[in-house]
Amino acid sequence: MNHWAIRQIGRFLATALLVVIPLAAARAVQSPDDRAWREMPVFDGGRAMPLETLARRVVHQITGSDKPRLAPPSGTETDVLFPDGQPRTFTPSELLLSWLVEPERWQDVAFLKAEDPELREKLLDVPLTGPDGRPLLYVSPRQLDRATGFYKRLEELAWAQHEARQNNEKFEPNETDKAVYALDRAYTAYRVLTYDPVKPAIGRPAFDARVAEVVLTWRDPLEQQLHPWIQAGQGGALGTAVDQTQKTLRELAALWRRPDVTLAEAQPPVAAMVQSSKTLALITGGLRDRVFDEEQTGGMPSSIRGMFNDLAGQARQFARQAAALDGALYDNGPLGPGQRRLRLVPALDPWALEQDRDPGDLTPPWISLQQLLYASPEALEGYPPEQVSEVRGAWDALSEAYTDRDAADRSTRVTDAMQRFADAVRKLGETVGPLREKLPLRQKDESLLERTAYPPPGFARAELLYNRLDAFNRAWLFTAAGLAVLVLAWGKARRFLVGLGLLLLAVGQGFALVGLTLRGTITGMVPVTGMFETVLFVGLAATLLAMGFGLAPLFGPSLVAAWRMTALPSKREEEQQETQPEGKGVLRIPAGASPLRIALLAAEGLLCGALLYVLVLGRFGPGGSPLVVLTPQAAAPTAGAWTGAIALWLVTLGLLSIGLWLASRAGVALLVGLVLSPVGVVRAGPGRLFDEVVARRVLIAAGAAVGLLAYLAACLAPGEVFDREINLKMAAIVRSNFWLAIHVLVIVASYAPGALAWGLGNLSLAAFAFGPYRIVDGARRPPAVCASMAGTILKAMQLAVLLLAAGTITGAIWGDCAWGRPWGWDRKEVWALITLFVYLIVLHVRWVRWIGDLGLAVGAVFGAISILFTWYGVNFLFPGGMHAYGSGAGGQGIVLTCLAANLLLVVFALGRHAAETWSSGHGTRL
């Protein structure tokens, strides 16, 4: 290339930079800084989270994508949402704000996911492809509103479901019907999220349902129980309260029948209904207390007491339902999973915070944006009026700045308005905290008050990092890359490729570890509370375990030396030291009570004492109780109960003693081993040791394949299979970090060596089925790689048994603490025991030499199948029971297909082995 061409290219690049940089800067200036908006605390899924997370959830629910690429309405050249008339990608936070402040602009924009051809053609009457021939994926709200065929199909589906229930049959929708349901859910979610109480687009179905609930509760049974006072028209304060409630209820019912009722008309009767029902509940509660007062009543008959107690309970329920009318005016649509609102401030609602609240009551502990903006002073009783007014003014300013797209300073105005609104909401939220402590609660739920408190500044940093990092997708990408490099690690470049593959695997597992750590930081729980987290954890643990086996030549000798160094001095330990093989890389351990060993034993003792204090003496359990009680606790004063309690107590003591000693010794040994490892590697020669690692690359690749399979299953499975959202919707018993770490973490960790053994077992079976058999001493023998893998399979299964046994025993102790019984033959308990027995049987028949390498590989497969049923089958195929914390649905077809293929490989390997060995008269053990 000559100098003239180089100069021309340089000029072109310089010109391009001069044009692109100012354009990029201008674009950056025009885009508002929305950090204040994204980081605002909101409440959803049982916890506070940054608004960005909620935006990602609702946008994905409505559009089917976290960052949808949407097109301007057809037939328009320009639109304020699409200034250049071209499709553009919206961020979730931006899309949420635009939906809230200018919903009318989105009526003709197609953003509701609807890609099923039959749904589009026959039910929605919209085209399948655009002018450019590309398939269309979305429909607009206006198109859906006009689709009479769609709503007719919804009615037909509702009737079909009703008939199926009547006939005790299972309703099976087809693919188009599923698409109809999904589109209806998405549209409902959008309308609920953007509900305008002043001008409701789809009426007030939630309010209508709440009014009906109040009317029905009054008529039956409350009106019947109050009949004597109603008939008499008197009865003091109670009679007055009954008359007032009846009058308010008639006004509310008359208003309810009007389809054109406005928010201003509905607010006064609702406030009156809430007040009269509250008065009625207070009076009936006082009557009940007086009836139960022995000194005043002189021993009133139990039937009379029961009548007054029932009356007070019904009046309290009626008051709770009436109080929910307020929220229904502003939170339109069904309450339940998937119907999200933008909840900004903790609620001053006693019904949402009582410890004995109805588990089925969905009264939210935070109030929505709509309630904050439009509710009457009576509905916001207790909130500082001046701060509420400040929030409303800030929202109006934000809406005005955001929609004023012609303003030259729009970006600055929007950024400032977002900050002002976030500050106003935070000021109100922090003010509400002390006010909640003063609510007239009969029984405070302290844990709920803590979980639903307004969070401090900076609470969202971990979650925002989690959202940005996308750690688990990066984990499977790097793991896949590392696996590919290891598979290609042959020839002269194998040492370099193995090193590169290990590096890629380490980066991938680092991302997975960071992702799980962030999830645990966000929830405050050990990250194994759901199927999504446990699948990821097993993938991470299986890959790290395989890498540990593969890297054993580098670190194994030092860790073994450290383990022996931290043992108690004994004759057996000295014998092991004498029989330790000589070698350049072998570290000799000083025998006897050397100063170093005494120091290490002292460190172990200190660590053991610290753990004992935390578990037994400290008050770190629920309600300030110890985590482990060292005295027998019988559920009933019977001989059988005490026998079981003492047996469990002895097991607990033994397990605690062994666990404390092993944990403290392992901690010290690991630290010492890490210090000694560089010395051992240098003495033995890094090159020679790394050659041994290279020879184990197949083992590492097998573990990486198992980890990759777990990551892909967790990240790519449909949402109904694995719930990937971070939430606190879990059974109360699971909310114990101590037992999650001691029992659940151990049990889930046991699945990792089982999965690794399964991966190696399948690799070994493939070699048995398709590999070249050898002739040794006149007999045909399977490929040599089968024998080399059998040792690692055996070690992995032994580790699985150890962890399964420890997890089962600790589970029994946890069950006794939580439910008052160590074993209840629950599905999960039974299959955990079956899994343990399967592995024990395989190990024992291997120990007595009834099976060989092929039998061990087959046993690894059947052990993994038992784990799969314990883990997946019990939760997905037979949900329910005491342990149904990670339940889900779907995936059965894929799982059963893979299981059948795996069993087919087993049969083929057995057949090939028999044909190769037994047919020649030189049979060998399986």
NORRACOR-V891946 format. One record per backbone hydrogen bond with DSSP energy under -1.0 kcal/mol. CO is the residue of the C=O (numbers start at 0). NH is the residue of the N-H. Records with the same first field share a line. If there is no record, write none. Layout:
BEGIN
CO: NH, NH
END
This chain:
BEGIN
1: 5
2: 6
3: 7
4: 8
5: 9
6: 10
7: 11
8: 12
9: 13
10: 14
11: 15
12: 16
13: 17
14: 18
15: 19
16: 20
18: 22
19: 23
20: 24
21: 25
22: 26
23: 27
24: 28
25: 29
26: 30
33: 37
34: 38
37: 51
39: 50
41: 48
43: 46
44: 727
46: 43
48: 41
49: 52, 53
50: 54
51: 55
52: 56
53: 57
54: 58
55: 59
56: 60
57: 61
58: 62
59: 63
61: 112
67: 89
69: 87
72: 75
81: 84
87: 69
90: 94
91: 95
92: 96
93: 97
94: 98
95: 99
96: 100
97: 101
101: 104
102: 105
103: 106
106: 141
111: 138
115: 119
116: 120
117: 121
118: 123
119: 125
122: 149
127: 135
129: 132
133: 129
136: 113
138: 110, 111
139: 143
140: 144
141: 145
143: 146
145: 147
146: 150
147: 151
148: 152
149: 153
150: 154
151: 155
152: 156
153: 157
154: 158
155: 159
156: 160
157: 161
158: 162
159: 163
160: 164
161: 165
162: 166
163: 168
164: 167
173: 177
174: 178
175: 179
176: 180
177: 181
178: 182
179: 183
180: 184
181: 185
182: 186
183: 187
184: 188
185: 189
186: 190
187: 191
188: 192
189: 193
191: 194
203: 207
204: 208
205: 209
206: 210
207: 211
208: 212
209: 213
210: 214
211: 215
212: 216
213: 217
214: 218
215: 219
216: 221
217: 222
220: 224
221: 225
223: 226
225: 229
226: 230
227: 231
228: 232
234: 237
235: 239
236: 240
237: 241
238: 242
239: 243
240: 244
241: 245
242: 246
243: 247
244: 248
245: 249
246: 250
247: 251
248: 252
249: 253
250: 254
251: 255
252: 256
254: 257
261: 265
262: 266
265: 269
266: 270
267: 271
268: 272
269: 273
270: 274
271: 275
272: 276
273: 277
274: 278
275: 279
276: 280
277: 281
278: 282
279: 283
280: 284
281: 285
282: 286
283: 287
284: 288
285: 289
286: 290
287: 291
292: 296
293: 297
300: 304
301: 305
302: 306
303: 307
304: 308
305: 309
306: 310
307: 311
308: 312
309: 313
310: 314
311: 315
312: 316
313: 317
314: 318
315: 319
316: 320
317: 321
318: 322
319: 323
321: 324
323: 327
324: 328
326: 329, 330
335: 338
340: 342
341: 368
342: 42
344: 366
348: 351
349: 352
352: 444
353: 356
357: 360
364: 346
366: 343, 344
367: 371
368: 372
369: 373
370: 374
375: 379
377: 380
379: 382
383: 387
384: 388
385: 389
386: 390
387: 391
388: 392
389: 393
390: 394
391: 395
392: 396
393: 397
394: 398
395: 399
396: 400
397: 401
398: 402
399: 403
402: 404
403: 406
406: 409
408: 412
409: 413
410: 414
411: 415
412: 416
413: 417
414: 418
415: 419
416: 420
417: 421
418: 422
419: 423
420: 424
421: 425
422: 426
423: 427
424: 428
425: 429
426: 430
427: 431
431: 435
432: 436
435: 438
438: 440
442: 354
444: 448
445: 449
446: 450
447: 451
455: 458
457: 460
459: 463
460: 464
461: 465
462: 466
463: 467
464: 468
465: 469
469: 473
470: 474
471: 475
472: 476
473: 477
474: 478
475: 479
476: 480
477: 481
478: 482
479: 483
480: 484
481: 485
482: 486
483: 487
485: 488
487: 489
490: 493
492: 496
493: 497
494: 498
495: 499
496: 500
497: 501
498: 502
499: 503
500: 504
501: 505
502: 506
503: 507
504: 508
505: 509
506: 510
507: 511
508: 512
509: 513
510: 514
511: 515
512: 516
513: 517
514: 518
515: 519
516: 520
517: 521
518: 522
519: 523
525: 527
529: 533
530: 534
531: 535
532: 536
533: 537
534: 538
535: 539
536: 540
537: 541
538: 542
539: 543
540: 544
541: 545
542: 546
543: 547
544: 548
545: 549
546: 550
550: 553, 554
551: 555
554: 558
555: 559
556: 560
557: 561
558: 562
559: 563
560: 564
561: 565
563: 566
569: 573
570: 574
571: 575
572: 576
573: 577
574: 578
591: 593
593: 597
594: 598
595: 599
596: 600
597: 601
598: 602
599: 603
600: 604
601: 605
602: 606
603: 607
604: 608
605: 609
606: 610
607: 611
608: 612
609: 613
610: 614
611: 615, 616
612: 617
614: 627
620: 623
624: 620
635: 637
637: 641
638: 642
639: 643
640: 644
641: 645
642: 646
643: 647
644: 648
645: 649
646: 650
647: 651
648: 652
649: 653
650: 654
651: 655
652: 656
653: 657
654: 658
655: 659
656: 660
657: 661
658: 662
659: 663
660: 664
661: 665
662: 666
663: 667
664: 668
665: 669
666: 670
667: 671
668: 672
669: 673
670: 674
671: 675
672: 676
675: 679
676: 680
677: 681
678: 682
679: 683
680: 684
684: 688
685: 689
686: 690
687: 691
688: 692
689: 693
690: 694
692: 695
693: 696
695: 699
696: 700
697: 701
698: 702
699: 703
700: 704
701: 705
702: 706
703: 707
704: 708
705: 709
706: 710
707: 711
708: 712
709: 713
710: 714
711: 715
712: 716
717: 720, 721
719: 888
727: 729
730: 733
731: 734
733: 735
735: 739
736: 740
737: 741
738: 742, 743
739: 744
742: 746
743: 747
744: 748
745: 749
749: 753
750: 754
751: 755
752: 756
753: 757
754: 758
755: 759
756: 760
757: 761
758: 762
759: 763
760: 764
761: 765
762: 766
763: 767
764: 768
765: 769
766: 770
773: 780
775: 778
778: 775
780: 773
782: 785
783: 787
784: 788
785: 789
788: 792
789: 793
790: 794
791: 795
792: 796
793: 797
794: 798
795: 799
796: 800
797: 801
798: 802
799: 803
800: 804
801: 805
802: 806
803: 807
804: 808
805: 809
806: 810
807: 811
808: 812
809: 813
810: 814
811: 815
812: 816
813: 817
814: 818, 820
825: 829
826: 830
827: 831
828: 832
829: 833
830: 834
831: 835
832: 836
833: 837
834: 838
835: 839
836: 840
837: 841
838: 842
839: 843
840: 844
841: 845
842: 846
843: 847
844: 849, 850
845: 848
851: 855
852: 856
853: 857
854: 858
855: 859
856: 860
857: 861
858: 862
859: 863
860: 864
861: 865
862: 866
863: 867
864: 868
865: 869
866: 870
867: 871, 872
868: 873
871: 875
872: 876, 877
882: 884
890: 894
891: 895
892: 896
893: 897
894: 898
895: 899
896: 900
897: 901
898: 902
899: 903
900: 904
901: 905
902: 906
903: 907
904: 908
905: 909
906: 910
907: 911
908: 912
909: 913
910: 914
911: 915
912: 916
913: 918
916: 921
917: 920
925: 854
END
